[in-house]
């Protein structure tokens, strides 16, 4: 069960959610956002219609990525006005059997005219903020994955249903390889909606938490919490990621871990067990 807090102070949020690393739904914290009422089609066309953005499209709204098939979406650059035209086209017109979805464009870089319509939540560490990102499109689903930084997702329009897994559920979630041609890091290899328990039997032991987010609500997701997202209706959201360490350090850690995997994977069983003991004793 995810707790819901109505317009908490930063200290209340910190005590209830940030410090213990627990997700929380924040209500009332977006009441002063002009975007809730202002972001109509005509307003967006006038303000940012000619701005160019990168849009993903996928069949049947499936924006998944797996080691076996790679991404099920393609990227295309277009104007924001063209994106709106795709979203408003009747079914079967202009290839709209594909779902178009703007995923995570940074407002500061691509759509700065919209920044005045949102407010950076007081719960965000602005010294580590990677930008305010826009998510815009119709119903779609995003496969099970996690973020390496803290995340506040603020929903402006639509409904999102999320299936969450605590980081301690990782042994049951079949993490994708971190690097290489078959990597889809940081995604799970399991399709949550249609799990293949023959290939992924440990997933039957995983314990999830369901949460439904509505317009005007925020969800705080601590780093490394797994989430599978299904959106219904037209969805408009912004999110705020703040990293826990520099991106260069994160990239170096990924390369080191991948090299460690390669070496340990080729060791005899007895040595693998010894390396596990050494890592626990000397590193952790």
N, C-alpha and C positions, 0 to 999 in steps of 0.2 A: 504494500500500500504506500503510495507516494503522498507525503504531507502537502497540504495547500496552505500557504501563508498569504494573508492579505496585507499588501503594502508594508512589509516589515522594514524596520530600520536596518542599516548595514550590520550593526552588532547582533541584532536578532537573526538575520540571515547567516552571519558568520557562525554563530553558536549552533543553530539548528541544522545547517546544511554544509557550509563551506568547510569548516574544521573537521566534522566527521566524514566528509566525502559522501554525502547522501543527496540524491536528486530531490528537487522540490519544485512544485508549481507555485508561481508568484502571481497573485491576482491584484488588480488595481494599480499596478506599477506603470501601466501604459496609458492611464486615463488622460494624461495631458499631451499625448502624441497627436499632432495634426494629421499624420498619415492615416489614422483610422477612418477619418471622414474624407480627407482630401484626395486620396489616391484613386480617383475615378479614371476611366479611359481617357476622357478629354483632357484632364489635368496632366496625366502622364505623357500623352502625346504632345501636348504643348510644351511641357517642361523638358522632356528627354527623348522625344520621338526620333530625333536624328542622331542620337548617340549610338555608337556601335558597341555591341555586346557579344559575348560568346554564349551560344545557346546549345544545349544538348537535345537530341531527339532520339526516341526509342520506340519500338513497336509495343503497343498495349501499355504504355506507361511504365515499362520495366527498366529501371535504371540500375540494374545489377551489374556486378563484375565478378567473375570467378576465375580460378587458375586454369580451368579446363577450356572455357570459351572466351576469356577476356571480357572486355566491356560489351554490353548489349546496346550501347548508345554510340552516337557519333557527334562530333562537335562541328558547329557551323557559326561563322560570324555573320551578324545581320544587324540592322537598326532595331531599336526598341519598338518603333512603329510597326516594323514587319513582324516582330514577335507577337505583338497584339493582334495583328491581322491573322496570323496562324491560329491563335487561340480562339478567335471569334468566327473562323470559317466554319460553315456547316460540315458535318461528317461527309467524307468522301471527296472533299474539294481541296485542291492544292496539297495533296499528299497528307491530309490531316488524319489519315489512319495512323500516322506516327504522332506521338505525344511530344510536344515541345516544352522545354523546361529550362529556365535560366537558373543556373546553380552557382550560388556563391560569388557573384560579381561584387568586387569591393567598391562601395559607393564613393569613397574618397578618390578613387582612381578613374572610375568609368562614369559615374552618375552623381557628381557632387551636388547637382541642383536639388537632390532629394534629401540631403543631409539635414536641412533645416526642419524637416517634417518628422524626424525621430529624435529620441533622447537616449544618450548612452546611460544605461542603468547605473545607479550608484553602487551596485554589487560587483561591477567589473573592475578589475585591476587595469586602469588605463595605461600604466607604464609598460605593460606587456601586451596590450591589445594589438591584434593583427589587422584591425579594420572592421568596419561594419559591412556585412555582406548581405546581398539581396538574393532571395529565392522566390521565383515567380513562375507559376504554371498551374495547369489543371491537376486532377487526381493522378497520382503516381505512387510508386513504391521504390524505396531505396533499401538495398540489402543490408544485412546485419554487419555492423562495423563499429569502430570506436574512434574517438578523437584523442590525440596526445596532449591536448590542452583543455582547460576548462571552457565550457560553452554555455551561453545563455541564448536560447531560441525564443524569439518574440513573434507571436503569430498575429498578423494584421487582418487576414481574411481566411476563411475556410476552417477545416478541422483536420487535425493530425492525430493519428493513433500510433502510439509507439510501444513496441515490445522491448523492455529493458532487461539486461542481465548484469548483475554485479561483476566487477572484475575478477572476483574469486571463482567465477564460473568458467574461466578460460579453459581448464582441462576438458570440458565437455563441448566446446564450441569450434574446434578444428580450425585454428588460426591458419590463414594463408601463409605461404613462404614469404619471408621478409624481402628477399631480392631474387633476381633471376627472371627468366622468361615466363615462368608460371606463377609469378607473384601477383597477388591482388591486395597486398598489404594496404591498410589494416582491416581487411574484411575477413569474415568467417567463410568457410567453404560450404556451410550448411544453408540451404534454402529454408528459412524459418516457416514459411507457409506450406511447403511440401517437403519436409525432411526425409531424406533417404536413410533410414535407420540401418539398412544393410551395409551401406558404406560408412555411415557415421553413427555407430550404435551408442556411443557415450552421450550423444545429444539427448537421449531419452532421460538422462539424469539431470539435465540442466533445468534450473528453476528461474522462471521469468517473472517480471512485474509489468502489468499493463497500465498505461496512462493515456488519457484522452485530453488533448489540448485544444482550446477554443479561441476564437478571435478575441484579442485583448488580454491574453494570458501569456506568461513567460514560463519556460521550463529551464531550470538550471541542471546541466549534466556535468558532473565532475569528470575529470580526465579518466580515460580508460573504461568508462561505463559503455557497454555494448548497447546498440540501439538499432532496431529495424523499424522503418517509418512507412506508414501508409497514409496518404493524404486523400481527402475526399472534397469534392467541389473545387472551385478555383482557389488556389492557395497562394497567399502572399505572406512572406515572412522575412525578417532580418535576424541575423545572429551575430553574436560577439564572441570570438575566440580569444582567449589570452593564454599564451604559451608559458610553460613552467621553466623552460630553459631555452637558450638561443637556438635558432634553426640549424646553425653550423654544428653545434654540439649534438643535436638530435640526429643529424645526418651521419656524423662520425660514429655515434653509438650504433646506428643501424648497420653501417658497414662492418663494424667490429663484431657485432652479433652474428651477422651472416657468415663472416669468416670463421668464427668460433663454431657455428653449426657445421660448416663443411669439414673442419678438422675432426670434431667429436664424432660426426656421423661415420667416419671411416675407422674408428677405433674398435678394438675388440670389446666385447661386453664388459669384461672385468675393468678395463680402463675407463669405459664410459661411467661405470658406477663410481670409480675412484675420482674422476673429474667432478662428478656431481657432489661428492663429499667435500672435495677441495674447494669448490665454488661456494658452498654453504659456509664452510669454515673460514676461508680466507677473504671472501668478498662480502658475504651477508652476515 
